Amino acid sequence: MRLDGPKPEAYMRQRDTPPQRGAPICKDGDIAMTKPAALPRVNAFSSGPCAKRPGWSLKALSDAPLGRSHRAKVGKTKLKLAIDLTREVLGVPADYRIGIVPASDTGAVEMALWSLLGARGVDMVAWESFGEGWVTDVVKQLKLTDVRTITAPYGELPNLKKVDTKTRDVVFTWNGTTSGVRVPDADWIAADREGLTICDATSAAFAQDLDWAKLDVTTFSWQKVLGGEAAHGMIILSPRAVERLLTYKPAWPLPKIFRMTSGGKLIEGIFVGETINTPSMLCVEDYIDALNWAKKVGGLAGLMKRADANTRALASWVKKTPWIDFLAVKPKTRSNTSVCLKFTDPKVVALDAAKQADFAKAVVAILEKEGAGLDLGHYRDAPPGLRIWCGATVQTRDVKALIPWIEYAFATERAKLG
Ligand SMILES: Cc1ncc(COP(=O)(O)O)c(C=O)c1O
């Protein structure tokens, strides 16, 4: 077996005591590996909450209007600024409304599902855990009957040609966080559609090019690509989505935190920072800080470039490494944020599902113990492997520094399989 770690040392004797960092280790004579000398400077690779922006410290929050009402001028101004900066950085069209809503991305998606669906048939497009969660909402909770579920297994995208984007509503996830599979574009969505598209874009926004003309409802949370705090969600509505809100009343009751209309009118305040209930002004301040940082690194183009560079660093390593591969089968569907990798070593693949998961968890445990990388295991429902967040707040040098540690952790666990 060949491993591309730094300075591999062949055929060392097995050691009884753990080696020091930089010292060579070996087991059973057939694996040579050196414990890497340098750790990533930042070892946060979680897919949410994601790494804070480079240089972040609590000082970034010092202007937060703490202890003040969010309805006071100072609070409203901050909330409006968060909305305005969102529009600026994401390039959201002027006639789309942007609201800050409760309960993170889940809150924003469910608000849309509960408020808008039922007016016509809906195509639910799902290829991983979160997309499947929205299917459950629609089929088992809302109990809609005119539902078509268009799915694909982990690693694949469903056949999007099967989706009726012309006459039906469509619910989909732009970037499937738990499989690392994304839609490459929105060309499959009809420009002259009669239904609405509802898009969970939480791990795509700020890293991938969202085609606003094709999106009627777009949601995300601050905790993903910008490394903000969770708790609040963003909902972006096209004029057609607003029209549906004004002309359609769902048959089921709507809790207050889902309500975007009152007396047949849109609650416009939501879209200028008059939130439905109390937000955390500390989180708002943090989001504003992240948006200002985004502008400094080149806005949306700069953010996408950063995520692409991180993913490229992993891709060139995967290409030359025989025992690992992307979970995403087609290169153009590979995520540049939640990069999901699977072990392809024959000895690992030969293990049963539970043992493969144990293997992946053991690799992840070594990375955590060594302080090389945190929270980069596969999602609980996803195939075993690694999920390495490559969003804009992660530095490419840290991704590169992580790689030899993955090799080291893999070699350590692989040696145990004989
Ligand atoms: C695609 C997707 N949808 C929804 C969620 C849930 O997000 P939140 O916890 O911000 O509500 C996540 C979280 O990882 C996600 O990746």
The ligand as an SDF file (V2000), in Angstrom:
LIG
                    3D

 16 16  0  0  0  0  0  0  0  0999 V2000
  -29.5040   20.9740    3.5270 C   0  0  0  0  0  0  0  0  0  0  0  0
  -29.8410   21.2870    4.9500 C   0  0  0  0  0  0  0  0  0  0  0  0
  -31.1010   21.6300    5.2640 N   0  0  0  0  0  0  0  0  0  0  0  0
  -31.4430   21.9270    6.5210 C   0  0  0  0  0  0  0  0  0  0  0  0
  -30.5350   21.9020    7.5480 C   0  0  0  0  0  0  0  0  0  0  0  0
  -30.9730   22.2400    8.9340 C   0  0  0  0  0  0  0  0  0  0  0  0
  -30.4450   23.4800    9.2150 O   0  0  0  0  0  0  0  0  0  0  0  0
  -30.6870   24.2270   10.5830 P   0  0  0  0  0  0  0  0  0  0  0  0
  -30.1460   23.3400   11.6450 O   0  0  0  0  0  0  0  0  0  0  0  0
  -29.9270   25.4970   10.3760 O   0  0  0  0  0  0  0  0  0  0  0  0
  -32.1380   24.4270   10.7220 O   0  0  0  0  0  0  0  0  0  0  0  0
  -29.2190   21.5760    7.2730 C   0  0  0  0  0  0  0  0  0  0  0  0
  -28.2140   21.5140    8.3530 C   0  0  0  0  0  0  0  0  0  0  0  0
  -27.1190   21.0220    8.1850 O   0  0  0  0  0  0  0  0  0  0  0  0
  -28.8570   21.2650    5.9400 C   0  0  0  0  0  0  0  0  0  0  0  0
  -27.6100   20.9520    5.6450 O   0  0  0  0  0  0  0  0  0  0  0  0
  1  2  1  0
  2  3  1  0
  2 15  2  0
  3  4  2  0
  4  5  1  0
  5  6  1  0
  5 12  2  0
  6  7  1  0
  7  8  1  0
  8  9  2  0
  8 10  1  0
  8 11  1  0
 12 13  1  0
 12 15  1  0
 13 14  2  0
 15 16  1  0
M  END
$$$$
